[in-house]
Amino acid sequence: MRSQQRFVFFVFLLFLQFCSSISTSNPYPEFPCKPHHHNSYPFCNTSLPITTRAQSLISLLTLPEKIQQLTNNFTGIKRLGIPAYEWWSESLHGIATNGPGVSFSGTIPSATNFPQVLGTVASFNRSLWFSIGSAIAVEARAMYNVGQAGLTFWAPTINIFRDPRWGRGQETPGEDPMVASAYAVEFVRGFQGGKWKGQRRDGSGWKRVLKGDDGSEKLMVSACCKHFNAYDLEKWHNFSRYSFNAVVSKQDLEDTYQPPFRSCIQQGKASCLMCSYNAINGVPACARGDLLQKARSEWDFHGYITSDCDAVATVFEYQNYTKTAEDAIADVLKAGTDINCGTYMLRNTKSAIEKGKVKEADIDRALLNLFLVQLRLGLFDGDPRKGKFGKLGPQDVCNSKHKTLALEAARQGIVLLKNDKKFLPLDRNVVNSIAVIGPMANNASLLGGGYTGIPCNPKSLSEGFQAYIKKTSYAKGCFNVSCDFDNGFDEAILTAKEADFVIIVAGLDLSQETEDHDRVSLLLPGKQKALVSSVAAASKKPVILVLTGGGPLDVSFAEEDPCIASILWIGYPGEAGGKALAEVIFGDYNPGGRLPVTWYPEAFTSIPMNDMNLRADPSRDYPGRTYRFYTGHRIYGFGQGLSYTNYTYKFLSAPNKISLSGSLKSESSKNVLHEVGDELGFIHIDEVESCNSLRFSVQISVMNLGDMDGSHVVMLFSKVPKKFKGTPVKQLVGFNRVHTLSHGSTKTSILVDPCQHLSFANDHGKMILPLGKHKLMLGDLEHFISIETD
């Protein structure tokens, strides 16, 4: 009898353990303000203003509990019913595995993998950028609702792609500050809960749809503009991102490095800013109080500032900027950094207080910024399942709408760089067999790029071609992307000889360019060039070369080789890249992407990567950087991209003269005109009373002369009068992606703001508007506009 009782008791214990396991694996996030024990605090009262609620919460915390909040991995406060929270989640081009806040071990095993940012930006399509941000936000909220993600995501990366060797250039919106700004604004607006309403006169199409009862802007999820600022070096020679001092001129800081962050905050309304590892002119970025406070005081930033991971520790341990760890804590807190990704603040703040270097008020200021964002996210509003986004779940991740969007993004980002004798598109009806060569062609995992999650249903490039041509053969050629050996060449050449058409996939993957790893060469890795040339020479017909990766490549050999008929750049096209590329090659989609970066020759690698200057300096044989200032030879230029059809433009309307009369501030206009030599040369932008009054639209007609419909990117550039030191060679004024019908015309317009688009920074970092004739350039067309004072 006793043995039977023990058996029953043992079964009962197993039953209790099973019930317990069900409760602990409950697929819902823990949340504060639960009824009935913890919902009576003022910070749980949704009828109060969020500032009042945040201040109430701070007042209830002990000093140790306050210090607990200063790390990304907050462990919770049991007595107040506040659960643990992980601030660090990633969503650069889809929900990623990089941050500890995200897990794919649950009811949601994957998420939509959109093209890497540089490829998406090659579309030059604002509404697409907005839609991607919005789609990722839906999947982020859905994953939060099942306990697999947080609500604070550290994306987008909006640094300027200054040097072609940079390992993280792939993550950025390219080299142009205007494009980077536009991308930042659209992605953040879509991600944080805005609604696209169709493009407006000011170039945007966004409407804020989330508002609290007290007028505060609610957030669907939180976006973070990173890495502030002048961050674009990982590891080059003896320079490391953890200790690198970026020496930046006031001129370059004002009109190149800073604009994307200013736009991300002012127009995008980002709720987070991340300070970078590097120092800027001798001061670590997270301790640059002048720059961090500028974001709040001048750009109206309302959000929290996080360090990059361990960037507080580097202030003392790598950069030796301070004498002690406590000094580092004091410097970053007082500068405006609110939270540390890492544990350095958690471990050293108490000591900093005890030594009188940090005051409790410094921590309270940081906590206010943190709690205000959490309150805007609804984290203290009770059960999230009862909230506005509570019904989002697994059915909203990897859905057909998002997968179709990923495919469209991959299509629009493909750039056709060469197409001799209209070799492409191929006619699938006359193609019996194709050979696909290259180590990346048959591996879908290489198509995502950095900061990637687990894709929904990825297909390799080879699989994409098989959907069109059943007789598709494959050979690696090289064992991997490094291509150190040529022992696979013979098989690749034999495979190519037996096929009607050959597609060679070459370029880069994350073994060549990634976080903490910069390139040293712009050539194809290892023996890839030899593979391409050997296969091209052996093929029955000229071959198609497909280039992967983010960093520019010197493929001048391929551009000049008649055995290589066509060259396409696909970047890291994401989960739908295989299908998108096949559609382009076989003519089901007319390519319209444009390069968002300059492709430099290999000789550019003689330029020190640590030289942050953008302007050319002939006195030291320095050619400058980016299309705005570079004076050297290019393999391919910024904005370059072909189509299967040809286009022509017409200026339908644009003014010939802009008068500043009546637009200057009330002081005598004579006092705000500045001379260059004997001429009246320019005005300072901050001396203009109303820049809006100077805006004008340029009306443009786009004619499709070919036999295929297609979407086309219209790019309008400006060139200022050549009177000033540091004048850009040219700069982008605006862009639109328009759909055109075969042999039809389409009208579009680009809004020009002279204060923004016809100006640049002088040596003192002041934006100036030159007087005289400015040139607008549209393809081969030119139109002159005179900026005058009367």
DRENMI-997936 format. One line per 4 residues: number of its first residue (from 1); for each residue z, y, x of C-alpha. Coordinates in Angstrom, 1 decimal, decimal comma. Layout:
REM DRENMI-997936
NUM = Z Y X; ...
//
This chain:
REM DRENMI-997936
1 = 0,0 0,0 0,0; 0,9 2,4 2,8; -2,4 1,7 4,5; -4,3 2,4 1,3
5 = -2,4 5,7 0,9; -3,2 6,7 4,5; -6,9 5,9 3,8; -6,9 8,0 0,6
9 = -5,1 10,8 2,5; -7,7 10,6 5,3; -10,5 10,8 2,8; -8,8 13,8 1,2
13 = -8,6 15,5 4,6; -12,3 14,9 5,2; -13,0 16,4 1,8; -11,0 19,5 2,6
17 = -12,8 19,8 6,0; -16,1 19,6 4,2; -15,2 22,3 1,7; -13,9 24,4 4,6
21 = -17,2 24,0 6,4; -19,1 25,1 3,4; -17,0 28,3 3,1; -17,3 29,1 6,7
25 = -21,1 28,7 6,8; -21,5 30,9 3,7; -24,9 32,6 4,3; -23,7 36,1 3,5
29 = -22,4 38,8 5,7; -18,7 39,7 5,9; -18,1 43,2 4,6; -15,2 45,7 4,4
33 = -13,7 47,1 1,2; -13,4 43,7 -0,5; -11,5 43,7 -3,8; -8,6 43,5 -4,4
37 = -6,7 43,9 -1,2; -8,8 46,3 0,9; -10,9 48,4 -1,5; -8,3 51,1 -2,3
41 = -8,6 53,0 1,0; -10,3 56,4 0,8; -13,0 55,3 3,1; -14,0 52,7 0,4
45 = -14,3 55,4 -2,3; -18,0 55,9 -2,8; -17,4 59,0 -4,9; -16,1 60,9 -1,8
49 = -18,4 62,7 0,7; -19,2 60,4 3,6; -17,7 62,8 6,1; -14,4 62,7 4,2
53 = -14,5 58,9 4,2; -15,3 58,7 7,9; -12,5 61,0 8,8; -10,1 59,1 6,6
57 = -11,0 55,8 8,4; -10,4 57,5 11,8; -7,0 58,7 10,7; -5,9 55,2 9,9
61 = -6,7 53,7 13,3; -4,4 53,3 16,2; -5,6 54,3 19,7; -6,2 50,7 20,7
65 = -8,2 50,2 17,5; -10,3 53,3 18,2; -11,1 52,0 21,7; -12,2 48,7 20,2
69 = -15,0 50,6 18,4; -16,6 51,8 21,7; -18,5 48,6 22,4; -21,5 47,1 20,7
73 = -19,6 44,0 19,9; -16,8 45,3 17,6; -14,3 42,5 16,9; -12,9 43,8 13,6
77 = -9,6 45,2 12,3; -7,9 42,5 10,1; -5,2 44,7 8,7; -7,7 47,1 7,2
81 = -10,1 44,3 6,1; -12,8 45,5 8,4; -14,8 42,5 9,8; -16,5 42,3 13,2
85 = -19,8 44,1 13,6; -22,6 43,7 16,2; -24,4 47,0 16,7; -27,1 45,5 18,9
89 = -30,1 44,1 17,1; -33,8 44,5 18,1; -36,9 45,1 16,1; -39,6 46,5 18,4
93 = -42,6 44,8 16,6; -40,7 42,4 14,4; -37,2 41,1 14,3; -36,5 39,9 17,9
97 = -34,2 37,5 19,6; -33,2 39,9 22,4; -30,1 41,4 20,7; -27,0 39,3 19,9
101 = -27,0 40,7 16,4; -29,9 38,5 15,4; -29,9 34,8 14,8; -32,7 32,5 13,6
105 = -30,3 29,7 13,1; -29,9 29,8 9,3; -31,9 30,0 6,1; -34,4 32,3 7,8
109 = -35,9 30,5 10,8; -38,6 33,0 11,7; -39,9 36,6 11,1; -43,3 38,3 11,1
113 = -44,5 39,0 14,6; -46,7 42,1 14,6; -48,7 43,1 17,7; -46,9 44,6 20,6
117 = -46,6 48,4 20,2; -49,3 49,4 22,6; -51,8 47,3 20,7; -50,7 48,6 17,4
121 = -51,0 52,2 18,6; -54,6 51,4 19,7; -55,4 51,5 16,0; -54,6 55,2 15,8
125 = -53,6 54,7 12,2; -50,5 56,5 11,0; -50,2 54,6 7,7; -50,4 51,3 9,5
129 = -47,5 52,3 11,8; -45,5 53,4 8,8; -46,2 50,1 6,9; -45,2 48,0 9,9
133 = -41,9 49,9 10,2; -41,3 49,4 6,5; -42,1 45,7 6,6; -39,8 45,0 9,5
137 = -37,1 46,9 7,7; -37,4 44,6 4,6; -37,1 41,6 6,8; -34,2 43,1 8,7
141 = -32,3 43,7 5,4; -33,1 40,3 4,2; -31,7 38,7 7,4; -28,6 40,9 7,1
145 = -28,1 39,7 3,6; -27,9 36,1 4,8; -25,7 36,9 7,8; -28,4 36,6 10,4
149 = -28,8 40,3 11,6; -27,0 43,6 11,7; -28,2 46,9 10,2; -28,5 48,9 13,4
153 = -31,7 48,2 15,4; -32,5 49,6 18,8; -36,2 50,4 18,4; -38,7 52,1 18,9
157 = -39,3 52,5 22,6; -41,1 55,9 22,8; -41,2 56,6 26,5; -44,4 57,9 28,0
161 = -46,5 55,2 29,7; -46,7 57,3 32,9; -47,5 54,7 35,6; -49,9 51,7 34,9
165 = -47,6 49,4 36,9; -44,6 49,8 34,6; -43,5 46,4 33,2; -42,5 47,9 29,9
169 = -45,5 50,1 29,2; -46,6 47,4 26,7; -43,6 48,4 24,5; -44,6 52,1 24,3
173 = -47,0 54,1 22,2; -49,0 55,0 25,3; -49,4 57,9 27,6; -50,0 60,8 25,2
177 = -47,0 62,7 24,0; -48,7 63,7 20,7; -49,6 60,1 19,9; -46,1 58,8 21,0
181 = -44,5 61,5 18,8; -46,7 60,5 15,8; -45,9 56,8 16,2; -42,2 57,5 16,6
185 = -42,2 59,6 13,4; -44,1 57,0 11,3; -42,3 53,9 12,5; -38,8 55,5 12,0
189 = -39,6 56,9 8,6; -40,9 53,6 7,4; -38,1 51,6 9,0; -35,2 53,7 7,7
193 = -36,4 53,6 4,1; -39,0 56,3 3,5; -41,9 55,8 1,2; -45,6 56,4 2,1
197 = -47,2 58,8 -0,4; -50,6 59,2 1,1; -51,5 61,6 3,9; -50,6 65,2 3,4
201 = -52,0 68,4 4,9; -49,4 68,4 7,7; -50,6 65,0 8,8; -47,7 63,0 7,4
205 = -47,5 61,0 4,3; -43,8 60,4 4,0; -41,2 61,1 1,4; -37,4 60,5 1,7
209 = -36,4 58,2 -1,1; -32,8 57,4 -0,2; -30,1 60,0 -1,0; -26,4 59,7 -1,5
213 = -24,6 61,4 -4,4; -23,2 63,9 -1,9; -26,7 64,7 -0,6; -26,4 62,7 2,6
217 = -29,4 60,7 3,6; -28,9 57,0 3,0; -30,4 54,4 5,3; -32,1 51,1 4,6
221 = -31,6 50,2 8,3; -31,0 52,4 11,3; -33,7 53,0 13,9; -32,9 54,1 17,5
225 = -35,2 56,2 19,7; -35,1 55,0 23,2; -34,8 55,4 26,2; -33,8 59,1 26,6
229 = -35,2 60,2 29,0; -37,8 60,0 31,8; -37,4 56,2 31,9; -40,4 54,3 33,1
233 = -39,5 52,3 36,2; -38,0 48,9 36,4; -38,1 47,7 40,0; -40,6 49,0 42,5
237 = -40,0 48,6 46,2; -36,4 49,7 46,8; -36,2 51,6 43,5; -34,3 50,0 40,6
241 = -33,9 51,4 37,1; -30,1 51,1 37,4; -30,0 53,6 40,2; -33,3 55,5 40,1
245 = -33,1 59,3 40,1; -36,1 60,6 38,2; -36,9 64,0 39,7; -38,7 65,8 36,8
249 = -40,0 69,3 36,7; -39,0 71,6 33,8; -42,7 71,8 32,9; -43,3 68,0 32,6
253 = -40,0 67,5 30,8; -40,8 70,1 28,2; -44,4 69,2 27,3; -44,6 65,4 28,1
257 = -41,3 63,5 28,5; -39,3 65,3 25,7; -41,7 65,7 22,7; -41,6 62,1 21,5
261 = -37,8 62,2 21,2; -37,8 65,7 19,7; -40,3 64,5 17,0; -38,4 61,2 16,5
265 = -35,3 63,2 15,6; -36,7 66,3 13,9; -39,5 64,8 11,8; -38,6 61,1 11,9
269 = -34,8 61,7 11,2; -33,8 58,9 13,5; -30,1 57,9 13,2; -29,7 56,7 16,8
273 = -30,6 57,8 20,2; -30,3 55,6 23,3; -29,7 57,2 26,7; -31,3 55,4 29,6
277 = -30,2 53,9 32,9; -31,8 56,3 35,3; -30,5 59,7 36,4; -32,6 62,8 35,6
281 = -32,5 65,3 38,5; -29,4 63,9 39,9; -27,3 63,4 36,7; -27,2 60,0 34,9
285 = -29,0 60,2 31,6; -25,9 59,2 29,6; -23,9 62,0 31,3; -26,6 64,7 30,8
289 = -24,6 66,7 28,3; -27,2 69,4 28,2; -29,9 67,0 27,0; -27,7 65,0 24,7
293 = -26,3 68,1 23,0; -29,7 69,7 22,8; -30,6 66,8 20,5; -27,8 67,8 18,2
297 = -27,8 71,6 18,4; -31,5 72,3 18,7; -33,2 69,2 17,1; -30,6 68,7 14,4
301 = -29,8 65,1 15,3; -27,4 63,4 12,8; -26,6 60,0 14,2; -24,9 58,1 17,1
305 = -25,8 57,9 20,7; -25,6 54,6 22,5; -26,0 53,8 26,1; -28,5 51,3 27,3
309 = -26,7 48,0 28,1; -24,2 48,6 30,9; -25,6 52,1 31,5; -22,1 53,5 31,5
313 = -21,1 51,1 34,3; -24,1 52,1 36,4; -22,9 55,7 36,4; -20,1 54,6 38,8
317 = -21,1 51,3 40,1; -24,8 51,8 40,9; -25,4 55,5 41,0; -22,1 56,4 42,5
321 = -22,1 59,6 40,5; -18,4 59,5 39,9; -15,5 58,5 42,1; -13,8 56,2 39,6
325 = -14,6 54,2 36,5; -12,4 56,5 34,5; -14,4 59,5 35,6; -17,6 57,8 34,4
329 = -16,0 57,2 31,0; -15,0 60,8 30,7; -18,3 62,1 31,8; -20,4 60,1 29,3
333 = -18,0 60,7 26,3; -17,8 64,4 26,9; -21,6 64,5 27,4; -22,1 63,0 23,9
337 = -22,5 59,3 24,4; -20,7 57,6 21,5; -20,8 53,9 22,2; -21,4 51,6 25,2
341 = -23,7 48,6 25,0; -21,4 46,5 27,1; -17,7 46,4 27,7; -17,2 49,1 30,3
345 = -15,7 51,6 27,8; -13,7 48,9 26,2; -12,1 48,0 29,6; -11,6 51,5 31,1
349 = -11,0 54,0 28,3; -7,3 53,4 28,0; -6,9 54,0 31,7; -9,0 57,2 31,4
353 = -6,7 58,5 28,7; -3,6 57,6 30,7; -4,9 59,5 33,7; -5,7 62,5 31,5
357 = -9,4 62,3 32,0; -10,2 61,6 28,3; -8,5 62,9 25,2; -8,1 61,0 21,9
361 = -10,2 63,8 20,3; -13,1 62,8 22,5; -13,0 59,3 21,0; -12,5 60,7 17,5
365 = -15,7 62,7 17,9; -17,6 59,6 18,9; -16,2 57,5 16,1; -17,2 60,1 13,5
369 = -20,8 59,7 14,6; -20,6 55,9 14,5; -18,8 55,7 11,1; -21,2 58,3 9,5
373 = -24,1 56,0 10,2; -22,4 52,9 9,0; -21,5 54,8 5,8; -25,1 55,9 5,3
377 = -26,0 52,2 5,6; -23,6 51,3 2,9; -21,4 49,1 5,1; -18,2 50,4 3,4
381 = -19,6 50,3 -0,2; -18,5 46,8 -1,0; -20,5 43,6 -1,5; -24,0 44,3 -0,2
385 = -25,4 41,8 -2,6; -24,6 44,3 -5,4; -26,3 47,1 -3,6; -29,8 48,5 -3,7
389 = -31,2 45,9 -1,2; -28,9 43,0 -2,3; -31,7 40,9 -3,7; -33,7 40,8 -0,5
393 = -33,6 37,3 1,1; -35,6 34,5 2,7; -38,5 35,0 0,2; -39,1 38,5 1,7
397 = -39,5 37,3 5,3; -42,8 35,9 6,5; -44,3 36,5 3,0; -48,0 36,8 2,5
401 = -48,0 40,6 2,4; -46,3 40,9 5,8; -48,5 38,2 7,4; -51,6 40,0 6,1
405 = -50,3 43,2 7,5; -49,8 41,5 10,9; -53,4 40,3 10,8; -54,7 43,8 9,9
409 = -52,7 45,4 12,7; -54,2 42,9 15,2; -57,7 43,6 13,9; -57,3 47,4 14,1
413 = -55,9 47,3 17,6; -58,6 45,3 19,3; -60,6 47,5 21,7; -64,3 46,8 22,6
417 = -64,8 48,1 26,1; -68,3 46,7 26,9; -71,1 45,3 24,8; -74,4 45,1 26,8
421 = -77,5 44,8 24,6; -75,3 44,4 21,5; -74,3 40,9 22,6; -71,6 40,9 20,1
425 = -71,1 40,0 17,3; -72,1 36,4 17,6; -73,9 34,8 14,6; -71,9 31,7 13,7
429 = -75,0 30,2 12,2; -76,7 29,9 15,5; -73,7 28,9 17,6; -73,3 25,2 17,9
433 = -70,5 25,2 20,6; -68,2 27,5 22,5; -66,0 27,0 25,5; -62,8 28,9 25,8
437 = -61,5 29,3 29,3; -58,1 30,6 30,6; -54,5 29,7 30,7; -53,5 32,1 27,9
441 = -56,2 30,9 25,5; -54,4 27,9 24,1; -50,8 29,1 24,1; -49,7 31,1 21,0
445 = -46,3 31,9 22,6; -48,0 34,2 25,1; -49,4 36,5 22,4; -46,2 38,2 21,4
449 = -45,2 40,3 24,5; -41,7 41,6 25,2; -39,0 41,8 22,6; -40,4 39,1 20,4
453 = -38,7 36,9 17,8; -39,8 33,5 16,4; -43,1 34,1 14,7; -43,9 32,8 11,2
457 = -47,0 30,6 11,8; -48,6 31,6 15,2; -52,0 30,4 16,1; -53,5 30,4 19,6
461 = -56,8 32,2 20,4; -58,5 28,8 20,8; -57,3 27,8 17,3; -58,8 31,0 15,9
465 = -62,2 30,1 17,3; -62,0 26,6 16,0; -61,9 28,0 12,4; -65,4 29,3 13,0
469 = -66,9 26,7 15,4; -65,8 23,1 15,1; -67,2 22,2 18,5; -64,8 24,4 20,5
473 = -63,8 23,1 24,0; -61,0 24,4 26,2; -60,2 24,4 29,9; -57,3 26,2 31,6
477 = -59,0 27,1 34,8; -55,7 28,1 36,2; -52,4 26,3 35,7; -50,7 29,6 34,6
481 = -51,3 33,3 34,5; -50,3 33,8 38,1; -53,4 31,6 39,0; -52,2 30,9 42,5
485 = -54,6 27,9 42,9; -58,2 27,1 42,1; -57,9 23,4 41,5; -58,8 23,8 37,8
489 = -62,0 25,8 38,5; -64,3 22,8 38,5; -63,2 21,6 35,1; -63,6 25,1 33,7
493 = -67,1 25,5 35,2; -68,2 22,1 33,8; -66,8 23,0 30,4; -68,6 26,3 30,4
497 = -72,0 24,7 31,4; -71,9 22,4 28,4; -71,3 25,2 25,8; -73,7 27,6 24,1
501 = -71,3 30,5 24,5; -68,3 31,1 26,7; -65,2 33,2 26,1; -62,9 33,8 29,1
505 = -59,4 34,9 28,4; -57,8 36,7 31,4; -55,2 39,3 32,0; -51,4 39,5 31,9
509 = -48,4 37,9 30,3; -44,6 38,4 30,7; -44,6 36,6 34,1; -46,5 39,7 35,3
513 = -45,0 42,6 33,4; -41,7 42,8 31,6; -38,3 44,4 31,6; -36,9 44,5 35,1
517 = -40,3 43,6 36,6; -43,1 46,1 37,5; -46,5 45,2 38,9; -47,6 46,0 42,4
521 = -51,4 45,6 41,7; -53,8 46,6 38,9; -56,1 43,7 39,7; -56,2 40,5 37,7
525 = -53,4 38,2 38,9; -54,0 35,7 41,7; -57,4 34,0 41,5; -58,2 35,1 38,0
529 = -61,1 37,3 39,2; -62,6 34,4 41,0; -62,3 32,2 37,9; -64,0 34,8 35,7
533 = -66,8 35,4 38,1; -67,4 31,6 38,8; -67,5 30,7 35,1; -69,7 33,7 34,3
537 = -72,2 32,7 37,0; -72,3 29,1 35,8; -72,7 29,8 32,0; -76,0 29,5 30,3
541 = -75,7 32,9 28,8; -73,6 36,0 29,6; -70,0 35,5 28,8; -67,4 37,3 26,7
545 = -64,3 38,5 28,6; -61,1 38,9 26,6; -58,2 40,8 28,4; -54,6 40,3 27,4
549 = -51,4 42,3 28,3; -50,2 45,8 28,2; -50,8 47,2 31,6; -54,2 48,7 32,6
553 = -56,4 46,5 34,8; -59,0 47,3 37,4; -61,8 45,1 36,1; -64,6 47,2 37,6
557 = -66,2 43,9 38,8; -66,6 42,7 35,2; -67,9 46,1 34,0; -70,6 45,9 36,7
561 = -71,4 42,2 36,3; -74,5 41,5 34,1; -73,3 38,0 33,6; -70,4 39,4 31,6
565 = -71,9 40,9 28,5; -68,8 42,0 26,6; -65,2 42,9 27,3; -62,5 43,2 24,7
569 = -58,8 44,2 25,2; -56,4 42,7 22,7; -53,0 43,6 24,3; -50,3 41,2 22,9
573 = -51,8 40,8 19,4; -48,9 38,9 17,8; -48,9 35,9 15,5; -52,3 36,7 13,9
577 = -54,1 37,6 17,1; -56,2 34,4 17,3; -57,6 34,9 13,8; -58,2 38,6 14,4
581 = -60,1 38,1 17,6; -62,3 35,4 16,1; -63,1 37,7 13,2; -64,2 40,5 15,6
585 = -66,3 38,2 17,9; -68,1 36,7 14,9; -68,7 40,0 13,1; -66,4 39,6 10,2
589 = -64,5 42,7 11,4; -66,1 45,7 13,1; -63,8 46,8 16,0; -62,5 50,3 16,0
593 = -59,5 50,4 18,4; -59,2 53,0 21,2; -57,3 52,7 24,4; -54,0 54,6 24,3
597 = -53,8 54,7 28,1; -56,0 55,5 31,1; -57,2 52,4 33,1; -56,9 53,4 36,8
601 = -58,6 51,8 39,8; -56,6 49,6 42,2; -56,6 52,5 44,6; -54,1 54,3 42,3
605 = -51,4 51,9 43,6; -51,2 54,0 46,8; -49,5 56,6 44,7; -45,7 56,2 44,8
609 = -44,4 54,9 41,5; -41,2 57,0 41,9; -43,2 60,2 41,9; -42,6 61,6 38,4
613 = -45,0 64,5 38,6; -47,8 64,5 36,0; -49,8 67,5 37,3; -52,3 67,0 40,0
617 = -51,5 68,6 43,4; -54,6 68,8 45,7; -52,5 70,1 48,6; -51,0 66,6 49,0
621 = -54,0 64,6 47,6; -52,0 63,8 44,5; -54,4 63,1 41,6; -51,9 63,5 38,7
625 = -51,2 61,1 35,9; -52,4 60,4 32,4; -55,7 61,7 31,0; -54,2 65,2 30,5
629 = -53,8 65,8 34,2; -55,4 62,9 36,2; -58,4 64,1 38,3; -59,4 60,8 39,9
633 = -61,8 57,9 39,0; -61,2 55,9 35,9; -62,1 52,3 35,0; -61,8 53,2 31,3
637 = -60,5 56,5 29,8; -57,9 57,3 27,2; -59,4 57,0 23,8; -62,3 54,8 24,9
641 = -63,5 52,1 22,5; -66,8 50,9 21,2; -68,0 49,7 17,8; -70,8 47,5 16,4
645 = -72,2 50,7 15,0; -72,8 54,2 16,2; -71,3 57,4 14,9; -72,2 61,1 15,0
649 = -70,0 64,1 14,0; -70,5 67,5 12,5; -68,0 70,4 12,4; -68,1 71,4 8,8
653 = -65,7 74,3 9,1; -63,3 75,7 11,7; -62,4 79,3 12,4; -63,9 81,3 15,3
657 = -60,8 83,5 15,7; -57,1 83,4 15,3; -55,2 86,7 15,2; -51,6 86,8 16,2
661 = -51,2 90,2 14,5; -48,3 90,0 12,1; -47,2 86,6 13,4; -45,1 87,9 16,3
665 = -41,4 88,7 16,1; -40,3 92,1 14,9; -39,9 93,6 18,3; -42,9 95,5 19,6
669 = -45,7 93,0 20,2; -46,4 94,7 23,5; -43,1 93,4 24,8; -44,0 89,8 24,2
673 = -47,4 89,7 25,8; -47,4 88,4 29,3; -50,0 89,2 32,0; -51,9 86,9 34,3
677 = -53,3 89,0 37,1; -55,0 92,0 35,4; -55,4 90,3 32,1; -53,2 89,9 29,1
681 = -52,8 86,1 29,3; -50,3 84,4 27,0; -47,4 84,6 24,7; -44,2 82,5 24,6
685 = -44,2 80,2 21,6; -40,6 81,2 20,8; -41,9 84,7 20,3; -44,0 83,7 17,3
689 = -42,3 84,5 14,0; -44,0 81,8 12,0; -46,2 79,1 13,6; -47,0 77,8 10,1
693 = -48,9 80,9 9,4; -51,3 80,2 12,3; -52,2 76,7 11,2; -55,8 75,9 10,2
697 = -57,8 72,8 9,2; -60,9 71,6 11,0; -63,2 69,9 8,5; -65,3 67,1 10,0
701 = -68,2 64,9 8,8; -68,5 61,4 10,3; -71,8 59,6 10,0; -72,2 55,9 10,4
705 = -75,7 55,3 11,8; -75,4 51,5 12,0; -75,9 48,5 9,7; -72,2 47,6 9,5
709 = -69,3 49,2 7,6; -66,4 50,0 9,8; -63,2 52,0 10,4; -63,6 54,7 13,0
713 = -61,0 56,8 14,9; -61,8 60,5 15,0; -60,2 62,2 17,9; -60,1 66,0 18,3
717 = -59,2 67,4 21,8; -58,6 70,9 23,0; -59,0 72,7 26,3; -57,2 75,9 27,0
721 = -58,7 78,8 29,0; -58,5 78,0 32,7; -56,2 80,8 33,8; -52,9 79,0 34,5
725 = -51,3 76,7 36,9; -50,7 73,3 35,4; -53,2 73,6 32,6; -54,1 70,2 31,1
729 = -57,6 68,9 31,7; -57,7 68,4 27,9; -55,2 67,3 25,3; -55,3 65,6 22,0
733 = -55,0 67,9 19,0; -55,2 65,3 16,2; -56,7 62,0 15,1; -57,6 60,1 11,9
737 = -58,8 56,6 11,3; -61,4 56,8 8,5; -63,4 54,0 6,8; -67,2 54,5 6,9
741 = -70,0 52,7 5,0; -73,2 51,7 6,8; -75,6 54,7 6,9; -73,1 56,8 5,1
745 = -71,0 59,9 5,9; -67,3 60,4 5,4; -65,4 63,7 5,5; -62,0 64,1 7,1
749 = -59,9 67,0 8,3; -57,4 67,6 11,1; -54,7 70,1 10,9; -54,3 72,3 14,0
753 = -51,1 74,0 14,8; -51,8 76,4 17,7; -48,2 76,6 18,7; -48,1 72,9 19,2
757 = -51,7 71,8 19,9; -53,1 74,7 21,9; -50,0 75,3 24,1; -48,4 73,8 27,2
761 = -45,4 74,4 29,3; -45,2 76,8 32,2; -43,4 76,3 35,5; -40,1 77,4 33,8
765 = -40,4 74,8 31,0; -41,3 77,4 28,4; -44,1 76,6 26,0; -46,9 79,2 26,1
769 = -50,0 79,9 24,1; -52,8 81,3 26,2; -55,0 84,0 24,8; -58,7 83,8 24,9
773 = -61,3 81,1 24,1; -59,9 77,7 23,4; -62,4 74,8 23,2; -62,2 72,1 20,5
777 = -64,0 68,9 21,5; -65,2 66,3 19,1; -67,2 63,6 20,9; -70,0 65,6 22,5
781 = -69,5 68,5 20,2; -67,7 71,7 21,2; -66,3 74,6 19,1; -64,7 77,7 20,5
785 = -61,8 79,5 18,9; -60,5 82,8 20,3; -56,8 83,5 20,2; -56,3 87,3 20,0
789 = -53,6 89,8 19,4; -55,4 92,0 16,9
//
